[in-house]
Amino acid sequence: MGIFLGTATYKGEISNSLVNAKSLKPAIGILYRRNLNSHWAYRIGITYGTPNASDADSDDPYQQRRNLSFRSRTLDGHFLWEFNFLPYQIANNRTRFAPFIFGGLSVYRFNPQAELGDDWYNLQPLGTEGQGTTAYPDREKYKRLKVAIPFGGGFKFKLSRRFGMTVEAGARRLFTDYFDDVSSTYADKDILLAENGELAVIFSDRSIDGQALTNTNRQRGNASDRDWYMFTGITINYSLSKKYNDNCTPFRGKLR
């Protein structure tokens, strides 16, 4: 059993890197790990975090003018296979340290939101890129329950007979480009106002320097580049195994 504490980050239209110190947010999770042998294990876990990003933090002048931002409260359930490069189990004295890699499948629920004043608004129901309008029939509202491919790696450390610590980074390759609610082009504001309402117009185009009047049908995102998110942190593990393998036992027997 283990408890994960770490951070959540994101890569997409509003942040071009999974390693972005300006958008770090806390993440927490729980997991159950089963060791099949000293090299292979599987684990089941749930992690919660809030990846976020803002164009205001970018060095790109276009992004600064575009002025979009979001956060996405994300619940990630995953099944992972782990491979230890060195033989490792908490209840085994042979190795106290091992690098490892992992991969598997995640099912996650996300909810992109943006801030206006002191309030946060859910973006998916608004159809900020014209989803659900008669003028954009090819743009359907995206689902907020999706699957992803998780993979990553890290290091395992044995702390005592029962406790161990894991340091890891795990990225999620998504099959959606709407994790941040940004993907295609700006929708016509008159159509948005008439069919999706005033909030859809406000959150669709938040550009500055007078650009908002000319953004209809201009590129808002990049639909060919899917989004990512990542959890990085430490896990404190507790071994429930009743077996404890002490490699010194054979020698002790000979000394008696």
N, C-alpha and C positions, 0 to 999 in steps of 0.2 A: 504494500500500500504506500501511497505517496501523496504529498501536497506540493503543488507547483506554485511558485511566486516569481513573477517576472514582468516583462513588458510586451506590448503589442505595437507593431508597426505595419505600414502598408506601402505598396507601390502601385501606381496607376497614373491617371491623368493629372492629379494634383501633387503627387510626390513621385519623383523619378528614381527613388532608391528605397530599398527596404531598410537601409541603415540611415536613419534620419533622426538626429538627436532632438530636433525641434518638435517632433510629433510623438515622443514617447509617452505612452499611457500604461497604467498598471494592468496586469493580467493575473488571474488566479485559476487554479485548477486542481482536480483530484484524479488519481489514476490507480489502476490495479495492474501489476506486472506479474507474469508467470514465467519463470525460467525453465526452459525445456532441457537445457544443459548449460555448460559454462560459457558457451558462445552464442546460443540462440535464445531469444525470449520474445514473447508477445505482450502487448499491453493494451488496455482499454482505458480511455480517459475522457474527461470533459474539461474544457478550458473556456473561460469567459474573459473577454477583453474589449476595449473600445478603440480600434484603430482610427486614426484621424489625420487630417492634413489641411493646409491652407495655402492658397496661392500667394498670400501676403508674405509667406516665409521663403518664397522662391527667389532666386537671383535672376530668373528669366523675365525680361520686361513684359512679354506677352502675358505670362501667367499673372503678373502683378496687375495688369490692366483687366484681365478676365475676372479676377477677384472672387473665385469660388472657394468654398471651404465645406467640410463635412466632418461628421463623426459617425461611426457605425458600431452600435452595441452588438457584439457577435458572440454567439454560443456555439462552440465547436466540440462535437463528439467524434472520437476517432478510434480506429483500430490500427495498431502499428506492429510491424515486425522489427526487432532489433538484432543487430549482429555486433558482438564484441570482438575486437581484434586480438584481445588477450583473454585468456580464461578468467571469468569473473562471476562471482556470486557473493552476496553479502555474507551468507552463512558458510563461507569457505575461506580459509586463510592463505590460499596459494597466491592470489594476486590482490593487491589493495587498490589498484588503479587500472583502468582500461578505457581506451578510446572506443567509440562505437558510432554506428550509423543506423538510420531507421527510415522506413517508408511504409505506406499503407493507404488507408482511405479515411476521409473525413466527411461527415454530414454536418453542415453548419446553417445557422439561421442568422441573418444580418438585417440591419435596419438603418439605412443611411438617413441622417438628419442634418439640418442646417439651422443656424441660430439667427434669430431676428429679434432685436431688443434683448430682453432677458429670457426669451422663450426659445425652445427647440421644437422644430416641426419635422414630422416624418415626410420624406421626399417622395417615396414610391407612390403613395396615393395621389400626389399632385400631378404626376405626368409632366415633369418639367421639360422634357424634350418632345412633347406632343403626343405621348402615349395615351391611347384611348380617345383621340379626336378623329373626326371624320376626314380631316386633311392629311393625316398620317396613318393610314390603315395598316402599314407594314410595321409600325412601332407599337408592339403590345407591351402592356405593363409587365415588368420582369417579376419573376417569383423570388421570394426572399428566403426560401429553403432550397439549398443547393448542395451538391457534392463537390469535393476538392481532392487533389492529390497532395498529401503531406509528405515531406521528406526533410532530412536534416542529419545532424550529428552532434557529438559532444564528448564528454568525459564522465566516467563513473568513478567515485571514490568510496572506499570502505571506511567508515568512521568507527564502528565497533562491531560486536557480534550480531547486533540487531539493526543498526542504523547505517545508512549509506547516503551519499549525496550525488546528484547528477547535475552537471552544467551542460546546457544544450541550447541550440537554436533550431527551430523547425519552421520552414516555409510552407505555405499552402499555395499550390498552383490552382487558380480558379478557372471555371468555365463560363464566367460572366464578365462583362466589362462594365457592369452597373453597380459594383460594390460601393463606388463613390457617387453613384447617380449621374455620372458624366460619361458619355460614349460617342454621340454622333454630332449632329448640327443643331444650331439654335432654331427653335420653332417660331412660326409667325406669332407675334404677340397678340394680335387681334383675335386669332383663333384660340390661343391659350386662354385669353380673358373670357371669351364667349363660352367655351366648352369646359375648361378646367378651373377657371376662377382666378381671382387676383393674386392669391399666394403663388400659384403656378408661374405667373408672369414675374413676380418678384424674385423667386428662387431660380428661375431659368436663366436670367441675365442680370448679374450683379456687377457688370463691368463699370469701370470708372473712366474719367477723362473724356466724357461725351461719346464713347464708343457704343453705348447701349442702343442708340437710334439706328444703327446700321448693321446690327449683328444677325438679322434674320437670314437663315440658311448658311451662315458662315460656320466653319468648323468649331465645335465646342469641345470635342474629345477625339479619341482615336479608337474606333471600333475594332480595328485589326489587332490591337494589343490588349490582351486580357489582364485583369487585375491580379494582385497578390496580397497576402498578408502573412505576418510572421510572429511567432511567439518566441521570446528569448528569456532564459532565466535559470533558476535552480529548482531542483526537487529534493526534498528530504524524504527518504524512503525508509520504511520499517519492514523488516522481514518477518513474515508470519510462519516461516518454516520451522518445524520442530527438529530438523536435522542441523547439526553443526559439525562440519568437517574440519577437524584440527589435524593438520599434517604431521604434527609432532607425536601423535598417539603411538605409532609403531615404535618410535625410539624410546618412548617412556616405558613401553612394555618390556623392552629388552633390558632396561636399567633396573627393573624390579627384581 
